[in-house]
């Protein structure tokens, strides 16, 4: 459960003011908003990279403040997929995805057979197995984006935050991404995923609840219709 109370999100000024909001676990949420509405700012706040201007946010047993103060704890609770991963020279796709297991490694910091199996299963689910030994710099933009999702999945955190993860994906892989996210949250009851998107129609088709940013507010639509979403977005104009 994500609980937000009297939260003000922004930098020098408040971009989003959330009086009260509770997001049950076991669900993925699409963050929808017009350009400049504060989607990325909100996501940066949720992953602990940007402090709240006021109020509080909690993720299950932990507050945002606790996670900001403890990077090791945060890495076991929150995973993040940026809108672009440019790759790292001489780092293979498999090695990059395996980095997601680092927060869970023991004192010797070595991947166990179970870790390697987990990585292999995720690569297979995302159709990346044949690219496992390829340098991440030599992957396509879409392949790198799926690799970022794979790394976040193997990190195995209760919360996954994704900033426009489908930007470089074709329609087939956008569907694959959403299907994998839905399966991911269904595997453990405490999991939640929040991703920003402009693909309203696909999210509606998948029956995904939406968090709509409008007039510096955040409204949850548990069973959205396109008419409801567009009505809220039009209030920004």
Secondary structure by P-SEA (a helix, b strand, c coil): cbbbcccccccccccccccbbbbbccbbbbbbbcccccaaaaaaaaaccccccccccccccccaaaaaacaaaaaacbbbbcccccccccccaaaaaaccccccccccccccaaaaaaaaaaaaaaccccccccccccccaaaaaaaaaaaaaaccccbbbbccccccccaaaaaaaaaaaaaaaaacccbbbbbbbcaaaaaaaaccccccccccbbbbcccccaaaaaaaaaccc
